[in-house]
Each structure stands twice: as C-alpha cells, then as structure tokens.
Amino acid sequence: MAPSHLLLGVLPALLDVASCANIFAAHYSGTINSLTLTSTSSGAYSLALNNSLSIGGQPSWMTWDASSRTIYMPDETGFGSASSFAVSAATNGRFTLLGKATGLPLGGVANVVYGSGYIATAHYQTSTISTLKLPLSSSSKTLQSLKYTMNGSGTIPSRQDAPHPHHVFPDPTGAFLLAPDLGADLIRIYKIDSTSGKLTDCPSYIEPGGTGPRHGAFWGKDVLYVGNELANTVHAFSVSYPASGCFTLTRTQSLTSLPGNRTAPTGTKIGEVHVKDNFLYVSNRRDLSFSPNDSIATFSLSATGVMTFVDIISSGGTYPRTFSINNAGDLMVIGDQTTANVVVVKRDPVTGKLGPQVASLRVGVTGNAENDDGLSSVLWDE
C-alpha cells in the first residue's frame, strides 16, 4: 500500500475534474474554427484550437441553429454566396459543408434564420436584404431581394453614401423582421408572411442624421435596444403592437457606451449589443479605454427597460466585433477582430458584472485596423 502522504498528494489532482465547452470562431481569411474551453474545479481555464476548415471568401457572420447543429454563414466578398455547415459534437466541432447558395447580392454581413425555414441576409455593400428558403444548395433561388436607394448622401457622406443595412433579426413574436440601416439612418421593419416567408414593408423608424444604427437586440417583447456605430450611442425603444398591422417604435432613452455618458473618442465604433437577463452589453471598438485594448460596456436594466451604466472592462484585444454569452450566463466570449484573439471572461449571473479574463487564444493571422480582416465572429456551441 502506498504511504498515506503520497495518497494525500494525489487526491487533489483526482478531484480537480475538468469540464469542456466548445466555441466557434470565423476568420476573414476564409476559415471557420472550433475551439475547446477547458475548466477545472480549481478554477483553471485553457483554450485550444480543435478544428479549422478553409472555406474561402470572407465569412463575416455566423448564425447557429442548435437544434440541427448547423451554422449559416454569409460571405462579405464580391462572390455573393451563403453557406451552411453541419457541426459534429462527437469530434469536438468538426465541420462538414451542407450546402452553398450563389448568385446572391454582394457584401453579406449578417444573416438570421426566421419563420418556418427561411434565412435573411443583410448586404451592406449592395444596400440589399435578401431572403432564401432553406436548405441552402447550389440550386437555391433568391426568394426576395429588397434593394434600397436614397437621394444623395447622409449626414456623414464618407459612411452614408448609400443605404447600408448591417444587421437583420426577428422580433420576439416571430411576426416581424428588423434591419438597422447604418447608411440611411433607419430601422427598417418588415412583416413576415408565415406561409411564404416573404417580407412586407412596414413604416421604418427614422433616426437623427449621422446616427448610423448597426446592431439591435430585444429585451422581452416590449423593449428594443440598438447600438449606433456612427453616433456611438445606444438607443432604447418601447415597442407597441396593435391588434393588427405593423408595430411601432418610440425612443425612450439615448446613452453613450462609456462611463459618465461621455462622448466617445474619435474613431470609436460601437460593434454589437446583447441582452442577458436584466443587463445590456455593448462592444466598443477603438475606444482604447484599456490601451491598446478596447472595451465591453455593461448596463443594468430597470423593470421598464431603463438603462443605467454599470462599468466597462477590457475586451482583451483590439476591435471587439462580436461577443456572446453562454446559456449559464457565467462566461462571455469576445472576438477581437484586429488582434484576432478569442477571449473568455467571467460573468456574474446575479450582478451582471464582467471579469476577470480567464483565457485567450489567437486564431489565424492578425488584421489591420479598419480593414475587413482578422477575426469576424464568435459563438458558443450550445
């Protein structure tokens, strides 16, 4: 029998049980990647790359359908395509191409699955929202291609030379689709035909000139938050649903995403907004609040959705384009585009506060500020 002091030394190691979670990361160089976050009961974390698949083009976004374990990705280059990939849990996230639709408008920057098997894509470069019936394949035909125009340039001509939809997402009822239009200073609203998947225009919400709405998220059914890239503000809206017809938005609040409601430094650009429980999170790109790193802001939400600034933390890198909170609410993954690193930070599910950083891994080559390169999107596999 081994001496008791040796057994006591081995026991902690045996009790330090590891658990794993998978993370997906897309890179503008044309890859989709699977990472594993390993944590132990002693509080140690590590992040490792498991699988990487070269898919070409510039994958700009990932929409995850957990029920079918499928990722849908638009291409931001001039090829006008969208692809779907199956993800195998048994092999720690090995990707298999399921289908690819071509001949779409150029410059897809975000997509979403909606209704009974349809997908909508926001095409920034070509001022268009397109829709397709799933599944995607080489024979897929565009269901709708909604092309936008405007008379002259907007308040900021260098960014508002044309309509530029940057996000597309459904409301909580699934009856409407929204598209923040950075170029036209509009929040476009569509009613969804539940049978055909077709979109019908509703009156758009008009933002002040130079706002640049980029990304939105609902809190329940009655409150909407939109992050504005050009004004570097977050707008809160109350949502009113009539007995029939289109819903309407009423703006209730506007705050910057920095402490003291201070104006963002020149060059700062809000990236994404996400809601988790009674908290709102916003990524600040190029604010350099933790120089050379950027930041993620936290707001608490009152019972009526009023935002109160809580704090900011370092994003752990530069240009946090996307981020995602796990279902348990105790971790956030951040995709820093320019430094091309995947960062994981803790989150307190009760207070909503973020930090500290527990893991970081560079995935692919680093990018250049303001260029469409580096890391494009991150998601939890759950």
N, C-alpha and C positions, 0 to 999 in steps of 0.2 A: 504493500500500500504506500502511496506517495505521502511524504511528510505533510502535515496539516498546513504549514506555512506556504508550501507550493500550491496546494489546492486553493487557498485563500487568494493567492495571486492570480490564478486562472479564472476564478469565479466572476470578477467584474467584466472581463472580456467576453465571457459567455453570456452575461446578462445584457451587454451592450448590443442589442438586437438592431439590425439595420432594416429600414423601410425605403421604398423607392417610389418615385413619381416620374412620369415622362413629360417632356416639354418639346414642342415643335418650334423650329426657327427657320424662317425663309430668308434667303440672301439674294440681293440684287444681281450677284454674279451668275445666277441661274441655278441655285441649289435649294433643296428642301432637306432639312436636317432633323434628326431625332436625338434628344439628349436625355440622360437619366440623372435625376437629382436623388442622391442617396443621403439619408439622415440616420443618425443613431440615437438611441435613448439618452446618450450622454450629451447630446446637443451638437454633435459634429455633422457638418454637411460637406458634400463634394458633388461636383457637376462634371459629367463626362459625355463626350460625343459617342453615340452608338452607331448611327447610320446616316449616310449622306447620299442623296441621289441628285445627279446633274439632270436638270430638266430644260435648260436653255432659256433664252429670253430674259426678262426681268420680273420674276414673281414678286408682286407688290403687296400681297394681302393673303390671308388665309381665313376661310370660313370653315368651321369644324362642325360636322354633323355627328355627334357622339353615338346616336342610335345605330347608324350604319358604319361608323368608324371611317368616314370619308372626309377628305379635305378638298375644298374647292378653291382654286387659285386663278386670279386674272393675271394678265401679262401687261406690264406698263410700256413695253416697247411698241414699235410700229407693226408688229405681226398680227395684232387683233385676234387674240385667242384666249380661251379659258380652259383649264384642265381640272380633272378630278383624280384623286389618288386614294386607294384603299390603304389603311394602316393596320398592320398586324400587331396585336398586343403580345402574342406569344414570342415574337422576335424583337421585343423592345422597340417597336416602331419602325418596321421595315416597310418601305413604300412601294406600291405597285400602281402603275398608271391604269386607270379605268377607262378614261375617255378624254378626248380633246376636241373642242369646237373651234373652228377657224372662221375667218371672214367676218369677224366682229369689228365694231368701231375700234379705233386705236386708243392706247393710253388708259387701259383699265387700272384703277387704283384701289377699288374696294368692291366687294360683292356680298350678297346675302341670299340665303335660301328663304323663300316665302311661300305662303299658300300651300296648295296640295301638290308640291313637286315642281316649283319654278325657281329660277335664280335671276336676280337683277344685278347689274354691274354699273358702277359709276365710271365714266370715261372722262377723265379730267382734260386730256389733250384735245379731244374732239367734241367737247361740250354736249355729251350724249349720255342718256341712260338706256341700256339695252336689257331685254329680258329673253330668257330661253326656257324651254321645257326640259326638265331632267328626264333621263340621264343625259350627260354630255357625250357626244360622239362626233366622228368626222362628218356625219350626215346631219348634225344639228342645224336647224334653221332658226334665225332670229325671229322671235315672236313679235317684239316691238323694238323700234329704235327711235327714241324720243330725242330729237335734235333741238338744241336751244340756240337762240340768237339774241343779240341785244344791239341797240342803236348807240354806236360809239363806245368809248372806254368808260370804265367806272372811276371812282374817286382816286384809286391808286392804279394808274394806267399800266405800270410795269407788271402788275399781278392781275389786273382786272381788264385785260384787253378783250376778253370774251367770257361767256359763261364757263364756269369750271366746277361741275359737281364733284365733290370729294368723298362722299360717304353715301350709303343707302342702307336703310334699316326700317323694319316694320314697327308699328305701334304695338302696345301690349295686347290689343284686341285681335290683331292679325288682319284687320279690315283695311288698314291704310299703310302706305309706304312713304317714307320721307327721304329727301335728298338735300342736304345743305350744299348750297352753290356759292363757293368762295368768290367766283368772278362776278356774279350778278347780284351779290348781297341778298340772296333769297333763301328761304327754307321752303323747298318745293314739296307739295303734298299731293299724293295720289290715292284714289280709292281703288281697292283691289276687287276685281271680279272673281269671286271664289270658284267659279266653274272653269273659266277660260284662263285665269291668271293675268288677264290684261289690265292695264292701268288706265284710269280716267283722271284727268286733271281736276284738282281742287284748287281754290284760291291759294296762292303762295303767301307766306308771311314775308313782309318786306323789312329788312334790317337797314339801319342807317348806313349811308355810304362809307365804304372803307372798313366795314366790319369783318368781312371775309369768313362767314361761317364754314367750318371744316368738318366737325365730328359731333354727333349727338348721342344722348342716352336718356331713356325714360326712367323715372322713379315711380313705380306703380303706374297706374293708368292716367293720372291727372297732372303729372308734373314732368316737364321735359327740360333737359339741360343741353346747351350747345356751346362747344368751345370754338372761339373765333380766332383764326390764325393771324389775321392782319391787325385787328384791334387789340389782340392779346387779352380778351375778356371772356368771361363765362356768363351766358345769359340763362336765366331761369324763366320758364313759361308755365302758366296754368293752361290746361287743355280742357276744352269744353266740347262734349259730344251731344249733338242734337238727337232728336228721335230718329231722324233720317238725314241723309246728305253728308256733308263734309264736316269734320271737326274744325275748331278754330283755336288759335294760339293767342294768348295775352301775355306780354312780357311783364314779369313781376320784379326782376332784380338783375343787376349787372355788376360784376366784380372782376378785378384783375385776379390773376392766379399767383400773386406774390404777397408777402407779408405787408400788412398795413394798407392794403389796396393800392400799393404804389404802382406807378407806371413801369412797364417792363422796359429793360434796356433795348436800345436799337438793335435790331437783328433777331430778337426773341420771337419764337413762333410756337403757339400752343399746338400740341400734337393730338393726343386722344383725350377723351373724357370717359370715365366709367363710374358706375354706381354699384356699391355693395352695402347692403343693409341701409343704415341711416348715414352713409358717408359718400362723398363725391371725390373722385381723384382726377387730377389733371397733369399731363406731362408738359413740361416747359423745355423747349429746345432752344439752345444757345442763350439761355439766360445767365449762364456761368455763375449761378449762385454759390456753387461749391467749386470754383475754378480749379482745374479746367473742366470740371464736370457740371452737368446741368441738374435739373431737379424734377421731383414729383410733388405736387401740392395736395393737401388733404383739407376738405371742408366737411364740417358736420351739417346735418340737415334736420331742421325742426319738424314738428308734426305736420306743418303745412308746406314743407319743402324749402324754407328759407335757408340760404347758405351762410355759414359762419366759418371764416378761415381758422384752421387749426395750426398747421405748420407745413414746412417743406423739408424734404430730405434729399440727399444726393442721389441722382439716378445711377451713380456708379460708373458713368461714362459720358459720352457726348452725343447729343441729338436723340433723345428717347422718343422714337417714332411711335412705338406701340408698347402696351403693357397689358397684363392680365392677372386677375386674382383667382386663386384656386377656390373650389367649391367649399372647402372647410373654412375659408376666409382667414387662414393664418399665414399665408405666403403670397407674395406678389412677384411675378417675373417681369423684367423690364428688358426691352430690346433697344439697346443704344446703337443707333444706325451708323454713325460715323466711326466710332471706335469698334464696331462690330462685336460687341460683347453682350452675352446673355447674363443678366444679373438677377439674383434672387434675394429678396429682403423679407424679413419677418413682418407680419401684420397682427396687431392685437384685435381679435374679433369683437371685443367689448368696446374699447375706446376708439377703434379705427386707426390708431396711430401706426405709422410705418417705421421699420428699422429694428435692429441693425441689418446690414448686409451679411448674408451667410454663405454666398457662393457667387462666383463669376467665372465665365469661360469665353474666350474669344472664339467666334465661329466664322471661318472664312477670312478674307482679306479686309483690312480696314478701308473706310471710304474717305471721301473728301467733302468738307462742309458745303452744303447747298447742292450737292450732286446727287443724282439718283443711283447711289451705290452704297455698299455696306449692308448692314442688316435691315430687312424690311418689315418683318412681322414675327411675333412670338405668341404662343398659345399653350395652355395646359392640355394634356391628354386626359380629359375626363368629361 
